[in-house]
Amino acid sequence: MKATWDTKGNRRRHDVTFEQLFEYFQTNRHSMSAIGKCSGVTRARVQQIYNTYFRTLFGGLSGLERRRECTVQNRLVKAKRAENEMFEAGAFMGVVAEKARAAGCTVEAARCFKDGKPTGRIEKHTLLVNGHRCAVHHSFSGVKPSAHCMRAYARFNINPKKAQVADAVILHSAVAGFDEHLFVIPREILRPILEIPRKRQERVALFLPTKQLPVYRNNRPRIDWWRYAEGWHLLPLLW
């Protein structure tokens, strides 16, 4: 095809080479219009060039099929950019991702899909850890249940709907004056709390201890949350 391109004098007629066009088409990240602007020709001419010289090189994909693939690739790039921004240094999602990776886990953002195709967006406060969907929450405010209580807790406002479709909930406690803690809690542990009847938009308040103290029957927390501190082993790798 390149020999045919050269004999037709295309090298003199366009501001782009056969090799450059091949790279444009191969990456599937450039529309016909974008390629036309780079080569100084119209979109229709690019379509004609593709059908004449390149279509057989790419499995017979039509221009429409290639444009669809181009859209998908661009959305994947956009989602990756959003993921990098979410994991920026200092952001709590980045802190959680860094801790998970340090524990040997794979971490990526949960991408949004529509009709089975990526939209270019990612879900906020959601991670895929070892392939498991995890709802991530952060707390920097400490509270006490009463004026006479000696314990301080980190308060988390959990969205029941979002938590119930996750495999686990990750709670990052960063209360001023206390050590930083991270809890990985399987959905089944929280199910009794999440399924309590409540108003549709009401969130669930969870109070996690800021210090590792014994669990008392009549005091919060009634669950031994410390069993789930840094519980990355509860998210085995999905094969």
GROMACS elastic network, one bead per residue, 0.5 to 0.9 nm:
[ bonds ]
;  ai    aj funct       b0    kb
    1     4     6  0.50676   500
    1     5     6  0.61298   500
    1     6     6  0.86674   500
    1    52     6  0.87872   500
    1    53     6  0.56790   500
    1    54     6  0.74895   500
    1    57     6  0.86686   500
    2     6     6  0.61949   500
    2     7     6  0.86482   500
    2    18     6  0.66508   500
    2    19     6  0.85480   500
    2    53     6  0.77046   500
    3     6     6  0.51366   500
    3     7     6  0.61894   500
    3     8     6  0.86376   500
    4     7     6  0.51933   500
    4     8     6  0.62246   500
    4     9     6  0.89146   500
    4    53     6  0.80157   500
    5     8     6  0.53592   500
    5     9     6  0.68352   500
    5    10     6  0.59236   500
    5    11     6  0.76216   500
    5    18     6  0.73314   500
    5    53     6  0.71854   500
    6     9     6  0.54187   500
    6    10     6  0.61096   500
    6    11     6  0.63225   500
    6    18     6  0.84311   500
    7    10     6  0.76967   500
    7    11     6  0.89477   500
    8    11     6  0.81994   500
    9    12     6  0.56671   500
    9    13     6  0.66826   500
   10    14     6  0.61347   500
   10    17     6  0.82857   500
   10    18     6  0.85745   500
   11    14     6  0.58632   500
   11    15     6  0.75679   500
   11    16     6  0.73613   500
   11    17     6  0.62280   500
   11    18     6  0.77640   500
   12    15     6  0.77306   500
   13    16     6  0.89033   500
   14    17     6  0.75262   500
   14    39     6  0.61430   500
   14    40     6  0.67730   500
   14    41     6  0.75152   500
   15    38     6  0.77496   500
   15    40     6  0.63456   500
   15    41     6  0.87544   500
   16    19     6  0.82707   500
   16    20     6  0.62510   500
   16    21     6  0.68715   500
   16    38     6  0.74873   500
   16    39     6  0.51131   500
   16    40     6  0.82259   500
   17    20     6  0.51720   500
   17    21     6  0.63061   500
   17    22     6  0.85655   500
   17    39     6  0.86809   500
   18    21     6  0.51800   500
   18    22     6  0.60951   500
   18    23     6  0.86946   500
   19    22     6  0.50236   500
   19    23     6  0.62916   500
   19    24     6  0.87239   500
   20    23     6  0.51293   500
   20    24     6  0.62701   500
   20    25     6  0.87391   500
   21    24     6  0.50093   500
   21    25     6  0.62125   500
   21    26     6  0.84282   500
   21    35     6  0.78875   500
   21    39     6  0.87169   500
   21    50     6  0.87668   500
   21    54     6  0.88136   500
   22    25     6  0.52450   500
   22    26     6  0.59084   500
   22    27     6  0.86819   500
   22    54     6  0.74080   500
   23    27     6  0.62274   500
   23    28     6  0.87544   500
   24    27     6  0.57182   500
   24    28     6  0.67384   500
   24    29     6  0.72941   500
   24    30     6  0.62917   500
   24    31     6  0.88767   500
   24    35     6  0.72403   500
   25    28     6  0.53726   500
   25    29     6  0.77474   500
   25    30     6  0.72530   500
   25    31     6  0.88209   500
   25    35     6  0.88907   500
   25    50     6  0.83527   500
   25    54     6  0.81598   500
   25    58     6  0.85139   500
   25    66     6  0.81579   500
   26    29     6  0.83081   500
   26    58     6  0.78600   500
   27    30     6  0.75330   500
   27    70     6  0.80764   500
   27    73     6  0.84194   500
   28    31     6  0.78370   500
   28    66     6  0.67004   500
   28    67     6  0.75379   500
   28    68     6  0.89203   500
   28    69     6  0.62162   500
   28    71     6  0.82016   500
   28    72     6  0.87790   500
   28    73     6  0.66963   500
   28    74     6  0.84488   500
   29    67     6  0.85452   500
   29    69     6  0.78790   500
   29    71     6  0.71693   500
   29    72     6  0.83699   500
   29    73     6  0.57601   500
   29    74     6  0.57623   500
   30    33     6  0.80640   500
   30    34     6  0.59731   500
   30    35     6  0.64124   500
   30    67     6  0.80547   500
   30    70     6  0.61555   500
   30    71     6  0.84926   500
   30    74     6  0.82775   500
   31    34     6  0.51500   500
   31    35     6  0.62964   500
   31    36     6  0.85528   500
   31    43     6  0.87637   500
   31    66     6  0.84570   500
   31    67     6  0.60869   500
   31    70     6  0.65581   500
   31    71     6  0.81596   500
   32    35     6  0.51609   500
   32    36     6  0.60933   500
   32    37     6  0.87667   500
   32    42     6  0.85539   500
   32    43     6  0.53449   500
   32    44     6  0.79816   500
   32    45     6  0.89926   500
   32    46     6  0.61093   500
   32    47     6  0.66772   500
   32    63     6  0.82039   500
   32    67     6  0.75704   500
   33    37     6  0.63527   500
   33    38     6  0.88248   500
   33    41     6  0.89745   500
   33    42     6  0.70945   500
   33    44     6  0.83879   500
   33    46     6  0.78782   500
   34    37     6  0.52364   500
   34    38     6  0.65133   500
   34    39     6  0.88143   500
   34    43     6  0.80013   500
   35    38     6  0.51568   500
   35    39     6  0.61946   500
   35    40     6  0.84624   500
   35    41     6  0.84170   500
   35    42     6  0.88171   500
   35    43     6  0.76044   500
   35    46     6  0.71574   500
   36    39     6  0.51200   500
   36    40     6  0.57269   500
   36    42     6  0.52321   500
   36    43     6  0.52754   500
   36    44     6  0.84581   500
   36    45     6  0.76910   500
   36    46     6  0.60037   500
   37    40     6  0.52663   500
   37    41     6  0.65330   500
   37    42     6  0.73625   500
   37    43     6  0.81730   500
   38    41     6  0.80298   500
   39    42     6  0.86271   500
   39    46     6  0.86768   500
   41    44     6  0.82480   500
   41    45     6  0.62623   500
   41    46     6  0.70131   500
   42    45     6  0.51999   500
   42    46     6  0.64566   500
   42    47     6  0.87304   500
   43    46     6  0.50781   500
   43    47     6  0.62281   500
   43    48     6  0.86638   500
   44    47     6  0.50046   500
   44    48     6  0.62513   500
   44    49     6  0.86972   500
   45    49     6  0.61252   500
   45    50     6  0.85030   500
   46    49     6  0.50109   500
   46    50     6  0.60564   500
   46    51     6  0.86099   500
   47    50     6  0.51087   500
   47    51     6  0.62501   500
   47    52     6  0.86216   500
   47    63     6  0.66083   500
   48    51     6  0.52499   500
   48    52     6  0.61291   500
   48    53     6  0.85504   500
   49    52     6  0.51660   500
   49    53     6  0.58690   500
   49    54     6  0.72825   500
   49    55     6  0.89081   500
   50    53     6  0.55628   500
   50    55     6  0.57144   500
   50    62     6  0.87946   500
   50    63     6  0.75780   500
   51    54     6  0.60659   500
   51    55     6  0.50285   500
   51    56     6  0.79546   500
   51    60     6  0.87346   500
   51    62     6  0.75658   500
   51    63     6  0.76434   500
   52    55     6  0.68233   500
   52    56     6  0.84320   500
   53    56     6  0.73650   500
   53    57     6  0.79812   500
   54    57     6  0.51731   500
   54    58     6  0.67015   500
   54    60     6  0.85848   500
   55    58     6  0.53881   500
   55    59     6  0.68218   500
   55    60     6  0.50330   500
   55    61     6  0.61319   500
   55    62     6  0.69747   500
   55    63     6  0.83121   500
   56    59     6  0.56288   500
   56    61     6  0.78506   500
   57    60     6  0.71446   500
   57    61     6  0.89725   500
   58    61     6  0.60809   500
   61    64     6  0.80333   500
   61    65     6  0.59055   500
   61    66     6  0.62726   500
   62    65     6  0.51713   500
   62    66     6  0.61548   500
   62    67     6  0.85856   500
   63    66     6  0.50082   500
   63    67     6  0.60795   500
   63    68     6  0.86332   500
   64    67     6  0.50763   500
   64    68     6  0.62836   500
   64    69     6  0.86752   500
   65    68     6  0.51406   500
   65    69     6  0.62924   500
   65    70     6  0.85350   500
   66    69     6  0.50244   500
   66    70     6  0.60083   500
   66    71     6  0.86436   500
   67    71     6  0.62025   500
   67    72     6  0.86914   500
   68    71     6  0.50892   500
   68    72     6  0.64026   500
   68    73     6  0.87375   500
   69    72     6  0.50785   500
   69    73     6  0.61954   500
   69    74     6  0.86231   500
   70    73     6  0.51739   500
   70    74     6  0.61880   500
   70    75     6  0.86328   500
   71    74     6  0.52032   500
   71    75     6  0.62210   500
   71    76     6  0.86888   500
   72    75     6  0.51540   500
   72    76     6  0.62570   500
   72    77     6  0.87536   500
   72   117     6  0.72719   500
   72   118     6  0.66342   500
   72   119     6  0.80507   500
   72   120     6  0.82851   500
   73    76     6  0.50808   500
   73    77     6  0.63219   500
   73    78     6  0.86718   500
   74    77     6  0.50939   500
   74    78     6  0.62023   500
   74    79     6  0.86632   500
   74   120     6  0.76897   500
   75    79     6  0.60974   500
   75    80     6  0.85290   500
   75   118     6  0.64147   500
   75   119     6  0.60335   500
   75   121     6  0.78077   500
   76    79     6  0.50619   500
   76    80     6  0.61575   500
   76    81     6  0.86266   500
   76   111     6  0.88808   500
   76   118     6  0.68386   500
   76   119     6  0.80318   500
   76   120     6  0.57747   500
   76   121     6  0.86744   500
   77    80     6  0.50694   500
   77    81     6  0.62489   500
   77    82     6  0.87121   500
   77   120     6  0.74691   500
   78    81     6  0.50989   500
   78    82     6  0.63107   500
   78    83     6  0.86646   500
   78   119     6  0.89335   500
   78   120     6  0.52372   500
   78   121     6  0.72513   500
   79    82     6  0.50282   500
   79    83     6  0.61431   500
   79    84     6  0.87086   500
   79   109     6  0.85709   500
   79   111     6  0.68794   500
   79   112     6  0.86739   500
   79   118     6  0.83966   500
   79   119     6  0.80268   500
   79   121     6  0.52573   500
   79   122     6  0.61355   500
   80    84     6  0.62774   500
   80    85     6  0.86933   500
   80   109     6  0.83914   500
   80   120     6  0.82569   500
   80   121     6  0.88796   500
   80   122     6  0.87123   500
   81    84     6  0.51674   500
   81    85     6  0.63549   500
   81    86     6  0.87185   500
   82    85     6  0.50905   500
   82    86     6  0.62164   500
   82    87     6  0.87531   500
   82   109     6  0.88044   500
   82   120     6  0.84332   500
   82   121     6  0.71727   500
   82   122     6  0.69435   500
   83    86     6  0.50418   500
   83    87     6  0.63210   500
   83    88     6  0.87653   500
   83   108     6  0.76156   500
   83   109     6  0.58586   500
   83   110     6  0.87898   500
   83   111     6  0.88874   500
   83   121     6  0.89382   500
   83   122     6  0.71536   500
   84    87     6  0.51451   500
   84    88     6  0.62648   500
   84    94     6  0.89889   500
   85    88     6  0.51844   500
   85    89     6  0.89487   500
   86    89     6  0.89072   500
   86    91     6  0.70772   500
   86    92     6  0.87822   500
   86    93     6  0.64555   500
   86    94     6  0.66680   500
   86   109     6  0.84600   500
   86   124     6  0.85588   500
   87    90     6  0.82899   500
   87    91     6  0.64681   500
   87    92     6  0.80280   500
   87    93     6  0.58320   500
   87    95     6  0.76858   500
   87    96     6  0.88754   500
   87    97     6  0.72669   500
   87    98     6  0.86193   500
   88    91     6  0.57902   500
   88    92     6  0.88108   500
   88    93     6  0.81762   500
   88    94     6  0.58352   500
   88    95     6  0.88546   500
   89    92     6  0.84229   500
   89    94     6  0.61702   500
   89    95     6  0.75847   500
   90    93     6  0.85024   500
   90    94     6  0.67909   500
   90    95     6  0.69810   500
   91    94     6  0.52194   500
   91    95     6  0.64912   500
   91    96     6  0.89266   500
   92    96     6  0.62641   500
   92    97     6  0.85701   500
   92   137     6  0.89897   500
   92   138     6  0.71473   500
   92   172     6  0.79433   500
   93    96     6  0.51471   500
   93    97     6  0.61519   500
   93    98     6  0.85516   500
   93   125     6  0.72084   500
   93   126     6  0.88229   500
   93   127     6  0.86605   500
   93   136     6  0.77182   500
   93   137     6  0.88212   500
   93   138     6  0.86063   500
   94    97     6  0.50263   500
   94    98     6  0.60099   500
   94    99     6  0.85967   500
   95    98     6  0.51256   500
   95    99     6  0.62756   500
   95   100     6  0.86723   500
   95   172     6  0.89684   500
   96    99     6  0.52223   500
   96   100     6  0.62208   500
   96   101     6  0.86884   500
   96   136     6  0.84133   500
   96   170     6  0.84371   500
   96   172     6  0.73987   500
   96   182     6  0.79599   500
   97   100     6  0.51109   500
   97   101     6  0.61798   500
   97   102     6  0.85515   500
   97   105     6  0.89324   500
   97   106     6  0.87893   500
   97   107     6  0.62655   500
   97   108     6  0.81071   500
   97   127     6  0.82624   500
   97   129     6  0.85368   500
   98   101     6  0.52063   500
   98   102     6  0.61093   500
   98   103     6  0.86843   500
   98   107     6  0.87083   500
   99   102     6  0.50272   500
   99   103     6  0.63491   500
   99   104     6  0.89157   500
   99   105     6  0.88216   500
   99   182     6  0.88766   500
   99   230     6  0.85545   500
  100   103     6  0.51354   500
  100   104     6  0.66489   500
  100   105     6  0.53715   500
  100   106     6  0.73772   500
  100   107     6  0.70687   500
  100   129     6  0.75728   500
  100   230     6  0.85492   500
  100   232     6  0.69417   500
  101   104     6  0.50063   500
  101   106     6  0.61045   500
  101   107     6  0.67420   500
  101   129     6  0.90000   500
  102   105     6  0.72564   500
  103   230     6  0.86577   500
  103   232     6  0.69972   500
  103   233     6  0.86641   500
  104   232     6  0.86913   500
  105   129     6  0.64075   500
  105   130     6  0.57279   500
  105   232     6  0.75361   500
  105   233     6  0.89701   500
  105   235     6  0.85096   500
  105   236     6  0.86345   500
  105   237     6  0.78102   500
  106   128     6  0.79049   500
  106   129     6  0.56254   500
  106   131     6  0.75960   500
  106   237     6  0.82125   500
  107   127     6  0.68426   500
  107   128     6  0.57002   500
  107   130     6  0.64700   500
  107   131     6  0.78867   500
  108   111     6  0.88451   500
  108   127     6  0.59719   500
  108   128     6  0.53398   500
  108   129     6  0.68325   500
  108   130     6  0.87360   500
  108   131     6  0.85130   500
  109   122     6  0.64741   500
  109   123     6  0.72873   500
  109   124     6  0.85831   500
  109   125     6  0.88263   500
  109   126     6  0.66718   500
  109   128     6  0.59858   500
  109   129     6  0.88147   500
  110   121     6  0.89108   500
  110   122     6  0.56382   500
  110   123     6  0.55733   500
  110   124     6  0.82074   500
  110   125     6  0.89526   500
  110   126     6  0.59897   500
  110   127     6  0.54262   500
  110   128     6  0.58810   500
  110   133     6  0.76294   500
  111   118     6  0.69649   500
  111   119     6  0.78755   500
  111   120     6  0.74324   500
  111   121     6  0.60710   500
  111   123     6  0.60264   500
  112   117     6  0.83868   500
  112   118     6  0.59218   500
  112   119     6  0.58249   500
  112   120     6  0.70486   500
  112   121     6  0.55166   500
  112   122     6  0.52484   500
  112   123     6  0.62525   500
  113   116     6  0.56509   500
  113   117     6  0.51279   500
  113   119     6  0.54436   500
  113   120     6  0.81857   500
  113   121     6  0.82100   500
  113   122     6  0.88828   500
  114   117     6  0.52916   500
  114   118     6  0.63665   500
  114   119     6  0.64408   500
  115   118     6  0.84590   500
  118   121     6  0.76122   500
  119   122     6  0.83446   500
  122   126     6  0.83906   500
  123   126     6  0.57285   500
  123   127     6  0.81378   500
  124   127     6  0.85086   500
  124   135     6  0.89746   500
  124   136     6  0.88302   500
  125   134     6  0.84909   500
  125   135     6  0.60992   500
  125   136     6  0.50887   500
  125   137     6  0.68835   500
  126   133     6  0.70759   500
  126   134     6  0.56642   500
  126   136     6  0.56840   500
  126   137     6  0.89195   500
  126   166     6  0.87619   500
  127   131     6  0.88502   500
  127   132     6  0.79506   500
  127   133     6  0.59916   500
  127   134     6  0.52247   500
  127   135     6  0.66516   500
  127   136     6  0.71734   500
  128   131     6  0.51083   500
  128   132     6  0.51149   500
  128   134     6  0.60439   500
  128   135     6  0.89705   500
  129   132     6  0.50946   500
  129   133     6  0.66176   500
  129   134     6  0.68889   500
  129   232     6  0.86816   500
  129   235     6  0.71106   500
  129   236     6  0.88786   500
  129   237     6  0.82143   500
  130   133     6  0.86122   500
  130   235     6  0.64640   500
  130   236     6  0.64484   500
  130   238     6  0.62147   500
  131   235     6  0.83799   500
  131   236     6  0.85608   500
  131   237     6  0.65837   500
  131   238     6  0.57164   500
  131   239     6  0.85921   500
  132   166     6  0.77890   500
  132   167     6  0.59523   500
  132   168     6  0.76183   500
  132   235     6  0.66944   500
  132   236     6  0.83195   500
  132   237     6  0.80585   500
  132   238     6  0.75116   500
  133   165     6  0.80839   500
  133   166     6  0.50881   500
  133   167     6  0.53140   500
  133   168     6  0.67857   500
  133   169     6  0.86736   500
  134   163     6  0.80661   500
  134   165     6  0.89231   500
  134   166     6  0.53233   500
  134   167     6  0.58653   500
  134   169     6  0.53698   500
  134   170     6  0.64865   500
  134   184     6  0.88336   500
  135   162     6  0.70650   500
  135   163     6  0.61000   500
  135   165     6  0.88331   500
  135   166     6  0.61175   500
  135   167     6  0.81905   500
  135   168     6  0.65896   500
  135   170     6  0.60751   500
  135   171     6  0.85252   500
  136   168     6  0.87939   500
  136   169     6  0.59603   500
  136   171     6  0.60667   500
  136   172     6  0.76485   500
  137   156     6  0.68963   500
  137   157     6  0.79466   500
  137   158     6  0.75690   500
  137   169     6  0.76597   500
  137   170     6  0.62212   500
  137   172     6  0.61331   500
  137   173     6  0.86205   500
  138   155     6  0.89052   500
  138   156     6  0.69939   500
  138   170     6  0.85063   500
  138   171     6  0.59413   500
  138   173     6  0.60944   500
  138   174     6  0.75132   500
  139   142     6  0.80579   500
  139   154     6  0.60965   500
  139   155     6  0.61848   500
  139   156     6  0.59443   500
  139   157     6  0.87339   500
  139   171     6  0.77577   500
  139   172     6  0.63112   500
  139   173     6  0.51151   500
  139   174     6  0.59972   500
  139   175     6  0.67787   500
  140   154     6  0.70236   500
  140   155     6  0.81374   500
  140   172     6  0.86417   500
  140   173     6  0.63278   500
  140   176     6  0.67135   500
  141   153     6  0.83247   500
  141   154     6  0.59822   500
  141   155     6  0.65734   500
  141   156     6  0.89219   500
  141   173     6  0.86203   500
  141   174     6  0.78283   500
  141   175     6  0.54563   500
  141   176     6  0.74778   500
  142   152     6  0.60541   500
  142   153     6  0.53192   500
  142   155     6  0.65541   500
  142   174     6  0.89534   500
  142   175     6  0.57326   500
  142   176     6  0.76844   500
  142   210     6  0.80321   500
  143   146     6  0.88021   500
  143   151     6  0.85955   500
  143   152     6  0.55635   500
  143   153     6  0.52965   500
  143   154     6  0.64005   500
  143   155     6  0.68586   500
  143   207     6  0.84531   500
  144   147     6  0.70167   500
  144   148     6  0.85655   500
  144   149     6  0.62980   500
  144   150     6  0.76860   500
  144   151     6  0.63723   500
  144   152     6  0.50334   500
  144   153     6  0.62041   500
  144   154     6  0.89017   500
  145   148     6  0.84186   500
  145   149     6  0.64448   500
  145   151     6  0.82118   500
  145   152     6  0.80225   500
  145   153     6  0.82509   500
  145   220     6  0.85259   500
  146   149     6  0.52506   500
  146   150     6  0.86999   500
  147   150     6  0.83294   500
  149   152     6  0.78955   500
  151   209     6  0.74163   500
  151   210     6  0.80064   500
  151   211     6  0.81661   500
  152   208     6  0.85920   500
  152   209     6  0.63359   500
  152   210     6  0.60717   500
  152   211     6  0.79194   500
  153   175     6  0.85841   500
  153   207     6  0.55207   500
  153   208     6  0.52319   500
  153   210     6  0.53684   500
  153   211     6  0.83248   500
  153   220     6  0.89397   500
  154   173     6  0.62806   500
  154   174     6  0.80081   500
  154   175     6  0.66061   500
  154   206     6  0.80721   500
  154   207     6  0.55211   500
  154   208     6  0.51996   500
  154   209     6  0.62603   500
  154   210     6  0.63095   500
  155   173     6  0.85450   500
  155   205     6  0.66427   500
  155   206     6  0.57611   500
  155   208     6  0.66113   500
  156   171     6  0.77170   500
  156   173     6  0.87762   500
  156   204     6  0.79501   500
  156   205     6  0.56144   500
  156   206     6  0.50751   500
  156   207     6  0.63927   500
  156   208     6  0.79494   500
  157   203     6  0.58973   500
  157   204     6  0.55429   500
  157   206     6  0.64405   500
  158   161     6  0.88481   500
  158   162     6  0.81880   500
  158   163     6  0.71807   500
  158   194     6  0.86527   500
  158   203     6  0.54470   500
  158   205     6  0.62015   500
  158   206     6  0.72091   500
  159   162     6  0.54805   500
  159   163     6  0.61113   500
  159   164     6  0.86444   500
  159   194     6  0.86975   500
  159   201     6  0.83366   500
  159   202     6  0.77530   500
  159   203     6  0.50781   500
  159   204     6  0.64685   500
  160   163     6  0.50452   500
  160   164     6  0.59540   500
  160   165     6  0.88019   500
  160   193     6  0.89899   500
  160   194     6  0.55185   500
  160   195     6  0.78231   500
  160   201     6  0.89450   500
  160   202     6  0.82915   500
  160   203     6  0.64399   500
  160   204     6  0.66551   500
  161   164     6  0.54004   500
  161   165     6  0.68442   500
  161   194     6  0.84573   500
  162   165     6  0.56317   500
  162   166     6  0.66622   500
  163   166     6  0.51770   500
  163   167     6  0.79940   500
  163   168     6  0.74295   500
  163   169     6  0.65728   500
  163   187     6  0.71512   500
  163   190     6  0.86934   500
  163   191     6  0.89971   500
  163   194     6  0.79631   500
  164   167     6  0.78095   500
  164   168     6  0.86635   500
  164   187     6  0.67235   500
  164   188     6  0.89746   500
  164   190     6  0.87633   500
  164   191     6  0.74755   500
  164   194     6  0.74671   500
  164   195     6  0.88278   500
  165   168     6  0.88178   500
  165   187     6  0.84714   500
  166   169     6  0.69850   500
  166   186     6  0.86630   500
  166   187     6  0.67794   500
  167   185     6  0.88552   500
  167   186     6  0.61842   500
  167   187     6  0.55307   500
  167   188     6  0.83768   500
  167   235     6  0.85547   500
  168   184     6  0.67140   500
  168   185     6  0.54508   500
  168   188     6  0.82039   500
  168   190     6  0.89108   500
  168   234     6  0.88573   500
  168   235     6  0.81919   500
  169   183     6  0.80646   500
  169   184     6  0.60118   500
  169   185     6  0.52426   500
  169   186     6  0.63360   500
  169   187     6  0.65887   500
  169   190     6  0.85855   500
  170   182     6  0.71094   500
  170   183     6  0.56367   500
  170   185     6  0.62651   500
  170   186     6  0.86991   500
  171   181     6  0.82177   500
  171   182     6  0.56728   500
  171   183     6  0.50856   500
  171   184     6  0.66098   500
  171   185     6  0.79426   500
  171   208     6  0.88821   500
  172   180     6  0.76480   500
  172   181     6  0.60699   500
  172   183     6  0.65390   500
  172   184     6  0.89461   500
  173   179     6  0.83638   500
  173   180     6  0.56597   500
  173   181     6  0.50695   500
  173   182     6  0.60484   500
  173   183     6  0.82025   500
  173   208     6  0.81724   500
  173   210     6  0.76413   500
  174   177     6  0.88219   500
  174   178     6  0.73633   500
  174   179     6  0.71057   500
  174   181     6  0.67369   500
  174   182     6  0.86807   500
  174   210     6  0.87975   500
  175   178     6  0.57302   500
  175   179     6  0.74732   500
  175   180     6  0.70400   500
  175   210     6  0.75216   500
  176   179     6  0.80575   500
  176   180     6  0.87332   500
  178   181     6  0.89481   500
  178   210     6  0.63727   500
  178   211     6  0.76551   500
  179   210     6  0.72602   500
  179   211     6  0.78881   500
  180   210     6  0.81687   500
  181   210     6  0.77500   500
  181   229     6  0.70964   500
  181   230     6  0.79034   500
  182   228     6  0.83982   500
  182   229     6  0.57271   500
  182   230     6  0.56678   500
  182   231     6  0.84023   500
  183   225     6  0.75036   500
  183   226     6  0.76348   500
  183   227     6  0.85807   500
  183   228     6  0.52729   500
  183   230     6  0.54572   500
  183   231     6  0.64273   500
  183   232     6  0.87339   500
  184   228     6  0.53745   500
  184   229     6  0.63190   500
  184   230     6  0.61451   500
  184   232     6  0.64562   500
  184   234     6  0.75585   500
  184   235     6  0.85925   500
  185   188     6  0.83556   500
  185   189     6  0.67776   500
  185   190     6  0.75235   500
  185   225     6  0.82150   500
  185   227     6  0.89377   500
  185   228     6  0.57944   500
  185   229     6  0.83660   500
  185   231     6  0.73847   500
  185   234     6  0.81051   500
  186   189     6  0.56517   500
  186   190     6  0.71072   500
  186   228     6  0.85810   500
  186   234     6  0.73572   500
  186   235     6  0.84540   500
  187   190     6  0.52863   500
  187   191     6  0.60035   500
  188   191     6  0.50163   500
  188   192     6  0.78959   500
  189   192     6  0.72551   500
  189   193     6  0.83989   500
  189   223     6  0.89259   500
  190   193     6  0.53829   500
  190   194     6  0.60668   500
  190   195     6  0.86053   500
  191   194     6  0.50227   500
  191   195     6  0.59286   500
  191   196     6  0.87249   500
  192   195     6  0.55207   500
  192   196     6  0.67450   500
  193   196     6  0.57455   500
  193   204     6  0.79044   500
  194   197     6  0.84038   500
  194   204     6  0.69908   500
  195   198     6  0.84433   500
  197   200     6  0.88332   500
  198   201     6  0.82928   500
  198   202     6  0.65458   500
  198   203     6  0.86510   500
  199   202     6  0.52281   500
  199   203     6  0.85913   500
  200   203     6  0.85881   500
  206   221     6  0.89095   500
  207   220     6  0.74234   500
  207   221     6  0.69339   500
  208   211     6  0.89246   500
  208   220     6  0.81985   500
  208   221     6  0.66867   500
  208   225     6  0.70534   500
  209   212     6  0.68139   500
  209   213     6  0.78023   500
  209   220     6  0.83135   500
  209   221     6  0.72037   500
  209   225     6  0.79601   500
  209   226     6  0.87619   500
  210   213     6  0.89274   500
  212   225     6  0.89423   500
  212   226     6  0.69205   500
  213   226     6  0.89279   500
  214   224     6  0.80309   500
  215   218     6  0.88811   500
  215   219     6  0.74881   500
  215   220     6  0.75914   500
  215   221     6  0.64255   500
  215   222     6  0.61189   500
  215   223     6  0.71079   500
  215   224     6  0.60909   500
  215   225     6  0.88886   500
  216   219     6  0.52699   500
  216   220     6  0.72133   500
  216   221     6  0.74411   500
  216   222     6  0.65524   500
  217   220     6  0.79913   500
  217   221     6  0.84494   500
  217   222     6  0.61077   500
  218   221     6  0.86491   500
  218   222     6  0.74167   500
  219   222     6  0.65306   500
  220   223     6  0.79579   500
  221   224     6  0.69281   500
  221   225     6  0.75329   500
  222   225     6  0.85103   500
  223   226     6  0.86472   500
  224   227     6  0.60169   500
  224   228     6  0.81286   500
  225   228     6  0.56354   500
  225   229     6  0.69601   500
  226   229     6  0.50104   500
  226   230     6  0.87433   500
  227   230     6  0.86903   500
  227   231     6  0.75279   500
  228   232     6  0.84028   500
  228   234     6  0.83806   500
  229   232     6  0.85161   500
  230   233     6  0.82276   500
  231   234     6  0.56689   500
  231   235     6  0.78882   500
  232   235     6  0.55684   500
  232   236     6  0.79035   500
  233   236     6  0.61069   500
  235   238     6  0.85384   500
